[in-house]
């Protein structure tokens, strides 16, 4: 199967900085075909991830450790936190921003942030079953459990057994039928 015309053209311009400065504004994922110097250019990568956070995959390791670049990417597509450096996977602002777009990113968060109530609430409010990646301490926290249950009761199995007996939690899990 022949490659798309855009891919062929991008590959032909692999060393052309000016070409990629314009290209990423409309087809940011084609940065994949740029040379390493271009993929390490903060302005070009920043413009790419603002259009499609998925372009972060092709950024240099240095830029995957740049907080400005990460915040732009995860604001556009939360799941792209998976490409973050370990340092930024431990950054509360980055992970809360990402979690507000995709709670699943709690999976990629550092163990310290999996034990941070603000981060976990942001994540479970968006995707309740991600509670399974929260610390055991926070699975026993009523505020965290309520935030998760308000999103979906599918997370029930990840809430501490004793906490499931709480009256407010029971009212969500077993609502009284009117009538």
KOLSE-659739 format. One record per residue: x, y, z of N, C-alpha, C in turn. Coordinates in steps of 0.05 Angstrom, whole numbers, plus 5000, padded with zeros to 4 digits. Layout:
<pts>
XYZXYZXYZ/...
</pts>
This chain:
<pts>
501749765000500050005000501850255000/501350434982503050674980502650865004/504751005012504451195034502851445025/501551565043500051815037502052025027/500952185009502552404997503852575019/502452635040503452805062505852675076/505752415079507952275092510452275074/510052225049512252225030513552505030/511952705029513052985029514453045055/513352965078514653015104517352875105/517452625095520052475095522052615077/521152735056523052875038524153135050/522753235070523553485083524553445111/525553205117526353135144528253335158/529853475143531753665154530853955151/528454005142527554275136525854395159/527254555175525954675199523554845191/523855015171521755195163519255035154/519754825140517554655131515954545155/517354445175515954335199514754555216/515854795216514655015231511755055221/511355035196508655075184507054815185/508254595179506754335178505354265204/506754305227505554225253503054375260/502654605247500254755253497654625243/497954455223495654315211495854015212/498253905212498653615213500953545232/500453595258502553575278503753295281/502353085275503452815278505552745258/505652905237507752855217510552945226/510653055250513253125262514952865266/513552645265514952385267517152365247/516852485224518752455202520952665203/520852845222522953055224525452945237/527653065232530152975243530153035274/532152925287532252955317532553245326/533953405310534253685318531553835317/529953775298527253905296525453795318/525653535324524053425345524953505373/527253645374528253755399527954065400/526454175380526054465379523454525395/523754665417521454705435519154855421/519755055406517555205393515955035373/517354875358516054705338514354495352/515554355372514154145387511754265402/512154495414509954625429507654685411/508154785387506054835368504654585359/506154375357505054115349503154005370/504053995395502453875417500054045424/500054305418497754465422495454395403/496154295380494154205360493353915365/495353745371494853465377496853365397/495953335422497753245443499352995436/498252825419499552575411502252625398/502752865388505352925376507652905396/506952905422508952885443510552625440/509252415429510652165425513252195410/513352385391515652415374517552625383/516952755405518752955416521252825428/523352985430525852885442525352835472/527152665484526952615512527152875528/528853055519529153305533526453455535/524953455513522453595513520253445528/520553185530518653025546519053075576/521253215582521853295609521553605613/520253735594519754025595516854065604/516554195627513854235638512054385620/512954595606511254745588510154575566/511954405555511154225533509054025543/509653905566507853705577505153825584/505054055596502454185603500854245578/502154325557500754375532499654115520/501153915521500353655510498053535526/498353515553496253395569493753555571/493953825566491553985565489853925541/491253845520489953775494489053485495/490653305506490153015506491352905532/489852865552490852785578492552525577/491752345560493152085559496052105552/496852335540499652365531501552385555/500552395579502252395603503952135603/503051935589504551685588507351725576/507751945560510351995548512052175565/511052265587512552445605514952315617/516952475623519252375638518352285666/519952125679519252035706518952285724/520552485720520452725737517652855734/516652875710514153005706511752825712/512152565712510052385721509652405751/511552545764511452595793510652885798/510053035778509353315781506253345784/505453455806502653465813501053625793/502053855784500554025765500153875739/502253745729502053605704499953375706/500053225728498252995730495353075736/494953295750492153385754491053485728/492653635713491753735687491053505668/492753305668492253065651489852915661/489552885687487252735698484652855692/484553115690482053255684481053185656/482853115638482153035611481952735608/483352585624483352295622484252165648/482352085664483051975691484851735690/484951595667486551365664489551415669/490351665667493151735671494251685699/492451645718493351575745495151325744/494651155725496350925721499250995717/499851225704502551305698503751475719/502151565738503151755759505051605778/506751765790508651665810507151545834/508451375849507051265872506351485892/507951695894507251915912504652055903/504352085877501852215868499452035869/499951775869497651585872496651595901/498251725918497451765946496852055952/496452215932495752495935492752525930/491352615950488452635949487452805925/488653035921487753205899488053065872/490252935867490752805842488852575838/488452415859486652185857483752275853/482952475867480152575863479752675834/481752815824481552915796481252675777/482752465782482752235764480152075767/479352005791476951845794474351995787/474452255788472152415780471752395750/473852335736473652305707473352015698/474451835714474351545707474451385734/472251305743472051195771473750935775/473750765755475150505760478250535762/479250775756482150815760482750825789/480750815806481150805835483050565842/482950365826484650125832487650195832/488450415820491250495821491850705842/489850785858490350965880491650805903/492950945921494150815944492050685961/492850485976490850355994489750546014/491450736023490450946042488151096030/488451186005486251345993483851175985/484150925982481850755976480050726001/481150816024479650816049478551096055/479051286038478251566042475451606032/473751706048470951746041470551946018/472052166019471852375998472652255970/474752095970475651975946473551775936/472451615954470451415946467951555935/467051765948464651905939465152035911/467552145907468152265881468052045859/469151815865469151595846466351495841/464851455862462151345859460251535844/460751795847459051985832459551965802/461951875795462551835766461351575756/461651355772460551095765460850905789/458850745793459050545815460750305807/461750295783463450075774465950045791/466650255806469150255822468750115849/466350025855465649925882467749725892/468649545875470449335885473149445894/473849695887476349805895476249985920/473750015930473350165955473749975978/475050075998475549916023472849796033/473049546041470549406050469149546074/470749636093469549776116468150036107/469450176089468350426079465750376064/465550156051463050096036460650076054/461050036080458850026099457850306108/459350506101458650786108455850846097/454250996112451451056104451351216077/453051416074453051576049453851396025/455751226029456651046007454350846001/453150746022450950556018448650686003/448150936008445951075994446451105964/449051105957449651115928449650835916/450750645931450850375921448150235920/446450295940443850175942441650385947/441050545926439150755930436450655938/435150805955432450725964430550785941/428850595935426850625914424550795924/423850985907421551155915418951015906/416851065922414350955913413050795933/
</pts>
